């Protein structure tokens, strides 16, 4: 389950909770792809709001998607206390030149400020 909100015309955010499985990640991916229909480049804010569990498929899709569409992302803010998600964001940053920044949930206001700049 995810809640969508916008910071600006080309900056969109999702607060994600529940189970992050292949179905859930593909729904999120489709929502982002819809944004690409009206914007060449978007900024993306993703916040983990108590995700219960992740499937391997969801993790793989979430890791590959920013690499596949790297030319369509301006900035990506990852807000979570899960260090392994921060590590995946770091790996994506090494693979492509997407500006991905990790934030803890305690620093979520900093993430919102950064993504809205």
C-alpha positions as CSV (number, residue, x, y, z in Angstrom):
1,X,0.0,0.0,0.0
2,X,1.4,3.4,-0.9
3,X,0.1,7.0,-0.4
4,X,1.1,9.4,-3.2
5,X,1.6,13.1,-2.8
6,X,3.3,15.9,-4.8
7,X,5.8,18.4,-3.7
8,X,5.8,20.2,-7.1
9,X,4.8,19.5,-10.6
10,X,7.8,17.3,-11.2
11,X,8.4,16.0,-7.7
12,X,6.3,13.1,-6.4
13,X,6.4,11.2,-3.1
14,X,5.2,7.9,-1.9
15,X,4.8,6.7,1.7
16,X,4.9,2.9,1.6
17,X,3.7,0.4,4.2
18,X,2.4,-3.1,4.3
19,X,3.9,-5.9,2.3
20,X,6.3,-5.0,-0.5
21,X,5.9,-7.9,-2.9
22,X,6.1,-8.2,-6.7
23,X,2.5,-6.9,-7.1
24,X,3.0,-3.9,-4.9
25,X,6.3,-2.9,-6.4
26,X,4.9,-3.2,-9.9
27,X,2.0,-1.0,-9.0
28,X,4.4,1.6,-7.7
29,X,6.5,1.3,-10.8
30,X,3.4,1.8,-13.0
31,X,2.5,4.9,-11.0
32,X,5.9,6.3,-11.6
33,X,5.8,5.4,-15.3
34,X,2.5,7.4,-15.6
35,X,4.4,10.5,-14.2
36,X,7.0,10.0,-17.0
37,X,4.1,10.4,-19.5
38,X,3.8,14.1,-18.5
39,X,7.3,14.9,-17.3
40,X,10.6,14.1,-18.9
41,X,12.4,14.1,-15.5
42,X,11.0,13.6,-12.1
43,X,12.3,13.8,-8.5
44,X,11.1,10.9,-6.3
45,X,10.6,10.8,-2.6
46,X,10.1,7.2,-1.1
47,X,9.4,6.7,2.6
48,X,9.3,3.4,4.4
49,X,6.4,3.8,6.8
50,X,6.5,0.4,8.4
51,X,6.8,-2.0,5.5
52,X,6.1,-5.4,7.0
53,X,8.2,-7.5,4.7
54,X,9.9,-7.5,1.3
55,X,10.0,-10.2,-1.3
56,X,13.2,-10.9,-3.3
57,X,11.3,-9.9,-6.5
58,X,10.4,-6.6,-5.1
59,X,13.9,-5.8,-4.0
60,X,15.3,-6.8,-7.5
61,X,12.7,-4.6,-9.3
62,X,13.3,-1.7,-6.9
63,X,17.1,-1.9,-7.5
64,X,16.9,-2.3,-11.3
65,X,14.2,0.3,-12.0
66,X,16.3,3.4,-11.2
67,X,19.1,2.0,-13.3
68,X,16.8,1.3,-16.2
69,X,15.2,4.8,-16.1
70,X,18.2,6.7,-14.7
71,X,17.9,9.4,-17.4
72,X,14.4,10.1,-16.2
73,X,15.2,10.8,-12.6
74,X,16.6,14.1,-11.2
75,X,16.8,13.2,-7.6
76,X,15.6,10.3,-5.4
77,X,15.3,10.5,-1.6
78,X,15.1,7.2,0.3
79,X,13.7,7.6,3.8
80,X,14.1,4.5,5.9
81,X,15.9,3.2,8.9
82,X,16.8,0.0,7.0
83,X,20.5,0.1,6.2
84,X,20.3,-2.5,3.5
85,X,17.9,-0.2,1.5
86,X,20.4,2.6,1.9
87,X,23.1,0.2,0.6
88,X,20.9,-0.6,-2.5
89,X,20.5,3.2,-3.1
90,X,24.3,3.6,-2.9
91,X,24.9,0.8,-5.4
92,X,22.4,2.4,-7.8
93,X,24.3,5.7,-7.4
94,X,27.6,3.9,-8.4
95,X,26.0,2.2,-11.4
96,X,24.4,5.4,-12.8
97,X,24.6,9.1,-12.2
98,X,21.3,9.5,-10.4
99,X,21.4,11.7,-7.4
100,X,20.1,9.3,-4.7
101,X,20.3,10.4,-1.1
102,X,19.5,8.3,2.0
103,X,17.8,9.7,5.1
104,X,16.7,8.1,8.3
105,X,13.1,8.5,9.4
106,X,14.3,11.0,12.0
107,X,15.7,13.1,9.1
108,X,12.5,12.9,6.9
109,X,12.0,16.7,7.0
110,X,15.6,17.1,5.7
111,X,14.7,14.7,2.9
112,X,11.6,16.7,2.0
113,X,13.5,19.9,1.9
114,X,16.3,18.4,-0.2
115,X,13.9,16.7,-2.8
116,X,11.9,20.0,-3.1
117,X,14.9,22.1,-3.9
